[in-house]
Amino acid sequence: MPVLRTSEPEGQGETLPRPWARNAAAVRKAGRIVALTGVILPLLMIGGMKFTSVEIEALRPLIGGTPWLAWMYPVFGEGGASYVLGVVEIATALLLMAGPWSARAGVAGGALAALIFLVTCSIMVALPIWEPALGFPALGPAGQFLIKDIALLGIALVVLGESLNRLNKPAT
């Protein structure tokens, strides 16, 4: 049961001596588990925070300052927008958790996670992310908070691609 699959089957394409090949496979498997956990935990934890007044307040400049997200406030209100985001993030985490056993859950979770992280990465274009006193490349608070989402987007795309690949393979 793969957590994150690679394009080549386990143990194939190895040029290292056999003991090293086994270690490489174990490291790769551990890396897959850590990568998927590294996406699921933030989605669960930050998604859960969306139901608190602290997070509703923290979202105000992020949502209000981003033209493609600001529509959420008139439609849902500040609390409602935060709750919608929380539900989507928690649902995405649950789908990703089911992904190793269900390719369809992996596709849905990977697609939703990619969308979430694409949107959060796009906020870096709309908001000032550089430390005003130092400028580029010194990240300010918003940049420090958002920059990690580039890696999370990459992992989400890997999950989506591998899950799509699993769907396209005939059942054995």
C-alpha positions, 0 to 999 in steps of 0.5 A: 500500500503506497503512500506516495508512489514513484514512477518506478516500482520498488527496487527496480532501476536500482544500481546500488548493491542490494543492501543499499537498495533495500535501505533506499527503498525504506528511506523512500517509503519513510519520505512518502509517509512524512510528506503525506503527513506533512500535508495532512497535519497542517490541513487538519490543524489549521482547518480546525483553527478556522472555527476560532475567533483567533483564526477569523481575525488572522484571515482578515488581511489575507482574504480582504487584501486578495481580490480573488478571495475578497468575494467570500466576505460579502457572501459568507461573512467573516466567520462564515468564510473562515468556517467554509475554508475550515470544512474544505481543509478538514475534508481534504485532509480526510480524503488524503488520509484515505488516499493510500487505500482509495485512488479516487479519494487520493485524486479528490484529496490531491486536487483539493489540496493542490487548489488550496495551496495554489490559492494560498501561494497566489496570496504572495502575489497580492500581499506584501511579503517582503520585510519592509526594512530589508526588502527582497529576499527578506520575508516579512510575517506574511511571506514567512507564513505562506512560503511553505505552501509552495512545498505543500503544493508540490506534494499535493500535485504528486499525490494527485498525479500518482492517484490518477496513475493508479486510477488508470491502471487495470485492477489485478 
